[in-house]
Amino acid sequence: FNSEVNEKKCNSAINSDISLPYEWNNIGVFSEKLIIDLENNGYTPGIVREWGVPESQIRQRLIIENARQKGK
């Protein structure tokens, strides 16, 4: 039973990594929550790539871009 549980945990960890869209991973975005937020706000990997910032700064850029959109 324990080996079965461990196998399921391993498989779910592997599957969660695989389920992230390849395009996002290709530009260095790995946070599933960040990807969801970006997509929900209409951003694509191509748009985010143009920002030219690392993943650690993308959340901040998303906040700034959304504020600009609301100000228009």
N, CA and C atoms as an extended XYZ file, in Angstrom:
216
Properties=species:S:1:pos:R:3:atomname:S:1:resname:S:1:resid:I:1 pbc="F F F"
N         0.826       -1.208        0.000 N   PHE     1
C         0.000        0.000        0.000 CA  PHE     1
C         0.864        1.263        0.000 C   PHE     1
N         1.907        1.305        0.842 N   ASN     2
C         2.769        2.490        0.904 CA  ASN     2
C         3.457        2.771       -0.423 C   ASN     2
N         3.925        1.714       -1.082 N   SER     3
C         4.593        1.932       -2.368 CA  SER     3
C         3.604        2.466       -3.401 C   SER     3
N         2.357        2.031       -3.300 N   GLU     4
C         1.325        2.516       -4.213 CA  GLU     4
C         1.060        4.008       -3.986 C   GLU     4
N         1.009        4.424       -2.727 N   VAL     5
C         0.794        5.832       -2.391 CA  VAL     5
C         1.965        6.672       -2.878 C   VAL     5
N         3.191        6.190       -2.634 N   ASN     6
C         4.379        6.922       -3.078 CA  ASN     6
C         4.409        7.062       -4.593 C   ASN     6
N         4.013        6.008       -5.291 N   GLU     7
C         3.989        6.053       -6.753 CA  GLU     7
C         2.987        7.100       -7.242 C   GLU     7
N         1.816        7.176       -6.593 N   LYS     8
C         0.811        8.169       -6.976 CA  LYS     8
C         1.328        9.582       -6.737 C   LYS     8
N         2.035        9.789       -5.613 N   LYS     9
C         2.599       11.108       -5.328 CA  LYS     9
C         3.614       11.492       -6.392 C   LYS     9
N         4.476       10.558       -6.765 N   CYS    10
C         5.484       10.824       -7.797 CA  CYS    10
C         4.809       11.149       -9.122 C   CYS    10
N         3.826       10.355       -9.479 N   ASN    11
C         3.135       10.579      -10.748 CA  ASN    11
C         2.415       11.917      -10.768 C   ASN    11
N         1.798       12.306       -9.648 N   SER    12
C         1.091       13.583       -9.641 CA  SER    12
C         2.076       14.736       -9.719 C   SER    12
N         3.245       14.612       -9.114 N   ALA    13
C         4.266       15.660       -9.209 CA  ALA    13
C         4.769       15.780      -10.638 C   ALA    13
N         5.002       14.655      -11.265 N   ILE    14
C         5.466       14.657      -12.650 CA  ILE    14
C         4.390       15.236      -13.555 C   ILE    14
N         3.148       14.800      -13.376 N   ASN    15
C         2.059       15.267      -14.228 CA  ASN    15
C         1.794       16.754      -14.057 C   ASN    15
N         1.971       17.293      -12.839 N   SER    16
C         1.721       18.717      -12.654 CA  SER    16
C         2.755       19.538      -13.403 C   SER    16
N         3.991       19.057      -13.477 N   ASP    17
C         5.012       19.769      -14.250 CA  ASP    17
C         4.709       19.702      -15.736 C   ASP    17
N         4.269       18.554      -16.191 N   ILE    18
C         3.986       18.357      -17.609 CA  ILE    18
C         2.762       19.162      -18.029 C   ILE    18
N         1.824       19.371      -17.109 N   SER    19
C         0.588       20.047      -17.479 CA  SER    19
C         0.790       21.543      -17.726 C   SER    19
N         1.899       22.117      -17.258 N   LEU    20
C         2.143       23.522      -17.540 CA  LEU    20
C         2.404       23.693      -19.024 C   LEU    20
N         1.829       24.722      -19.611 N   PRO    21
C         2.026       24.923      -21.051 CA  PRO    21
C         3.494       25.096      -21.404 C   PRO    21
N         3.919       24.384      -22.429 N   TYR    22
C         5.319       24.399      -22.847 CA  TYR    22
C         5.786       25.807      -23.207 C   TYR    22
N         4.918       26.592      -23.848 N   GLU    23
C         5.314       27.937      -24.270 CA  GLU    23
C         5.731       28.793      -23.083 C   GLU    23
N         5.002       28.663      -21.965 N   TRP    24
C         5.350       29.442      -20.773 CA  TRP    24
C         6.680       28.973      -20.206 C   TRP    24
N         6.849       27.666      -20.126 N   ASN    25
C         8.117       27.136      -19.614 CA  ASN    25
C         9.276       27.571      -20.499 C   ASN    25
N         9.030       27.645      -21.791 N   ASN    26
C        10.064       28.009      -22.752 CA  ASN    26
C        10.577       29.432      -22.532 C   ASN    26
N         9.737       30.327      -22.006 N   ILE    27
C        10.192       31.696      -21.739 CA  ILE    27
C        10.556       31.894      -20.272 C   ILE    27
N        10.599       30.826      -19.509 N   GLY    28
C        11.065       30.900      -18.126 CA  GLY    28
C        10.000       31.184      -17.092 C   GLY    28
N         8.733       30.950      -17.424 N   VAL    29
C         7.648       31.130      -16.459 CA  VAL    29
C         7.175       29.744      -16.043 C   VAL    29
N         7.352       29.426      -14.757 N   PHE    30
C         7.037       28.085      -14.281 CA  PHE    30
C         5.918       28.061      -13.240 C   PHE    30
N         5.585       29.187      -12.656 N   SER    31
C         4.552       29.257      -11.627 CA  SER    31
C         3.174       29.076      -12.261 C   SER    31
N         2.508       28.009      -11.872 N   GLU    32
C         1.192       27.714      -12.443 CA  GLU    32
C         0.195       28.825      -12.124 C   GLU    32
N         0.243       29.358      -10.901 N   LYS    33
C        -0.667       30.443      -10.517 CA  LYS    33
C        -0.408       31.688      -11.366 C   LYS    33
N         0.853       32.011      -11.598 N   LEU    34
C         1.189       33.170      -12.419 CA  LEU    34
C         0.712       32.970      -13.855 C   LEU    34
N         0.896       31.775      -14.385 N   ILE    35
C         0.440       31.471      -15.747 CA  ILE    35
C        -1.072       31.658      -15.851 C   ILE    35
N        -1.793       31.154      -14.878 N   ILE    36
C        -3.258       31.288      -14.876 CA  ILE    36
C        -3.650       32.762      -14.828 C   ILE    36
N        -2.998       33.534      -13.949 N   ASP    37
C        -3.307       34.962      -13.843 CA  ASP    37
C        -2.998       35.700      -15.142 C   ASP    37
N        -1.871       35.371      -15.756 N   LEU    38
C        -1.512       36.009      -17.023 CA  LEU    38
C        -2.549       35.695      -18.095 C   LEU    38
N        -2.903       34.422      -18.219 N   GLU    39
C        -3.873       34.019      -19.243 CA  GLU    39
C        -5.250       34.610      -18.977 C   GLU    39
N        -5.654       34.671      -17.708 N   ASN    40
C        -6.951       35.258      -17.369 CA  ASN    40
C        -7.013       36.742      -17.712 C   ASN    40
N        -5.858       37.382      -17.764 N   ASN    41
C        -5.789       38.802      -18.102 CA  ASN    41
C        -5.450       39.035      -19.572 C   ASN    41
N        -5.453       37.959      -20.365 N   GLY    42
C        -5.282       38.084      -21.804 CA  GLY    42
C        -3.850       38.121      -22.305 C   GLY    42
N        -2.896       37.791      -21.444 N   TYR    43
C        -1.492       37.816      -21.863 CA  TYR    43
C        -1.070       36.458      -22.400 C   TYR    43
N        -0.271       36.482      -23.440 N   THR    44
C         0.252       35.266      -24.059 CA  THR    44
C         1.751       35.196      -23.795 C   THR    44
N         2.354       34.019      -24.003 N   PRO    45
C         3.809       33.929      -23.847 CA  PRO    45
C         4.548       34.931      -24.741 C   PRO    45
N         4.020       35.186      -25.932 N   GLY    46
C         4.657       36.142      -26.839 CA  GLY    46
C         4.681       37.555      -26.274 C   GLY    46
N         3.573       37.977      -25.685 N   ILE    47
C         3.496       39.312      -25.078 CA  ILE    47
C         4.462       39.409      -23.903 C   ILE    47
N         4.429       38.409      -23.037 N   VAL    48
C         5.278       38.424      -21.843 CA  VAL    48
C         6.752       38.362      -22.233 C   VAL    48
N         7.079       37.626      -23.278 N   ARG    49
C         8.465       37.553      -23.756 CA  ARG    49
C         8.967       38.946      -24.120 C   ARG    49
N         8.102       39.763      -24.728 N   GLU    50
C         8.479       41.123      -25.131 CA  GLU    50
C         8.810       42.014      -23.934 C   GLU    50
N         8.262       41.703      -22.762 N   TRP    51
C         8.573       42.494      -21.575 CA  TRP    51
C        10.057       42.391      -21.224 C   TRP    51
N        10.657       41.245      -21.517 N   GLY    52
C        12.081       41.054      -21.277 CA  GLY    52
C        12.483       41.048      -19.814 C   GLY    52
N        11.597       40.573      -18.948 N   VAL    53
C        11.918       40.521      -17.519 CA  VAL    53
C        11.861       39.077      -17.027 C   VAL    53
N        12.608       38.765      -15.965 N   PRO    54
C        12.567       37.404      -15.419 CA  PRO    54
C        11.252       37.133      -14.692 C   PRO    54
N        11.000       35.859      -14.438 N   GLU    55
C         9.751       35.452      -13.782 CA  GLU    55
C         9.523       36.207      -12.476 C   GLU    55
N        10.585       36.470      -11.745 N   SER    56
C        10.448       37.156      -10.456 CA  SER    56
C         9.868       38.564      -10.606 C   SER    56
N         9.954       39.157      -11.789 N   GLN    57
C         9.424       40.504      -12.007 CA  GLN    57
C         8.125       40.519      -12.822 C   GLN    57
N         7.725       39.380      -13.332 N   ILE    58
C         6.530       39.331      -14.183 CA  ILE    58
C         5.266       39.651      -13.400 C   ILE    58
N         5.147       39.180      -12.167 N   ARG    59
C         3.964       39.473      -11.344 CA  ARG    59
C         3.817       40.989      -11.179 C   ARG    59
N         4.927       41.667      -10.872 N   GLN    60
C         4.883       43.122      -10.712 CA  GLN    60
C         4.470       43.797      -12.018 C   GLN    60
N         5.004       43.327      -13.113 N   ARG    61
C         4.669       43.900      -14.427 CA  ARG    61
C         3.187       43.687      -14.742 C   ARG    61
N         2.654       42.530      -14.373 N   LEU    62
C         1.232       42.245      -14.577 CA  LEU    62
C         0.379       43.259      -13.819 C   LEU    62
N         0.754       43.554      -12.591 N   ILE    63
C         0.020       44.533      -11.780 CA  ILE    63
C         0.068       45.909      -12.444 C   ILE    63
N         1.253       46.299      -12.917 N   ILE    64
C         1.421       47.602      -13.576 CA  ILE    64
C         0.591       47.677      -14.855 C   ILE    64
N         0.660       46.634      -15.675 N   GLU    65
C        -0.088       46.623      -16.937 CA  GLU    65
C        -1.592       46.687      -16.688 C   GLU    65
N        -2.067       45.972      -15.670 N   ASN    66
C        -3.500       45.992      -15.363 CA  ASN    66
C        -3.935       47.374      -14.881 C   ASN    66
N        -3.083       48.042      -14.101 N   ALA    67
C        -3.398       49.391      -13.631 CA  ALA    67
C        -3.476       50.358      -14.813 C   ALA    67
N        -2.585       50.204      -15.778 N   ARG    68
C        -2.612       51.055      -16.976 CA  ARG    68
C        -3.905       50.849      -17.762 C   ARG    68
N        -4.319       49.585      -17.886 N   GLN    69
C        -5.542       49.278      -18.635 CA  GLN    69
C        -6.764       49.908      -17.962 C   GLN    69
N        -6.794       49.874      -16.637 N   LYS    70
C        -7.934       50.445      -15.908 CA  LYS    70
C        -7.944       51.963      -16.006 C   LYS    70
N        -6.761       52.558      -16.171 N   GLY    71
C        -6.657       54.010      -16.255 CA  GLY    71
C        -7.045       54.581      -17.604 C   GLY    71
N        -7.167       53.729      -18.610 N   LYS    72
C        -7.500       54.211      -19.967 CA  LYS    72
C        -8.965       54.541      -20.099 C   LYS    72
